[in-house]
Amino acid sequence: ARYCYAVWMRHLLFLTRFNGYKIPARVAEIGPGDSIGVGLAALLSGSENYFALEAIKYWDNERNLRIFDELISLFQKRERIPGNDEYPLLRPILDDHSFPDSILTKQVLEASLNPDRLERIRVELRNSDSVENEIIHIKVPWHGEDIIIPHACDFIFSHAVLQHIDEIDAAFSSMDHWLKPGGYVSHIIDYKSLGFTKTWNGQWTFADWEWKIMVGGRKFSINRKPHSFYIDLFKMSNIELLYVAKETLPNQLKRDQLAKKYCNISEDDLNTSVGYFVGRKPE
């Protein structure tokens, strides 16, 4: 639960820099993974609806219920945001780990932690796949724009997920479709090889056919898109890029090691290991 709390708080803090310190009402998460804990943290912050978009259902209801109760305690205590001493790889790095009282005010928390509301969420967690749910909406698999009504979401986010999506152009198109005018996105993207190669950026040394053989029949690999690709994708999309940050690692490759497809990749991309983006759909 602490990890989910830490992830959500990071996205919330960066979002509220741009949206006037408002809690987003309708939130969608791409790739929640083995629990919907980050989305539950959003609901405990005051969001009204949460859409969990995943390719395969990895979680079970009991795990989500346990995380939910642990998250309630963290919010009730106004717990400090866990830092990189506890989760060294968690990004973005925060300057201040204090509980965000100016955003999650006493009034906001009184409403979001209302016992009747918490019980409604518990009921939906026990029946998370029900189409009758009004708060929690599970979309597995999530491919196709029609899984969420157009212009329904105030905020769409992902945390180290977009690098696994091959049809990334279609994913951006779907986000534009679901996002209401004036809505926001927040994405952490990991450009490292994630264990597929010995060097952190060795994925760019393989031709497409070699890469296909190497990843074999695994359900998830990485799309091998570099940092600049996502910047260009924002420019071509209907989502305005408001904020971009990156982290770097020393490049361990020589130019003659790069596959032909990546021979013109920039030095900047070769050194960029993580990117963070905040965007907004114009009104």
Secondary structure, 3 states (H helix, E strand, C coil): CHHHHHHHHHHHHHHHCCCCCCCCCEEEEECCCCCCHHHHHHHHCCCCEEEEECCCCCCCHHHHHHHHHHHHHHHHCCCCCCCCCCCCCCCCCCCCCCCCCCCCCHHHHHHHCCHHHHHHHHHHHHCCCCCCCCCEEEECCCCCHHHCCCCCEEEEEEECCHHHCCCHHHHHHHHHHHEEEEEEEEEEEECCCCCCCCCCCHHHHCCHHHHHHHHCCCCCCCCCCCHHHHHHHHHHCCCEEEEEEEEECCCCCCHHHCCHHHCCCCHHHHHEEEEEEEEECCC
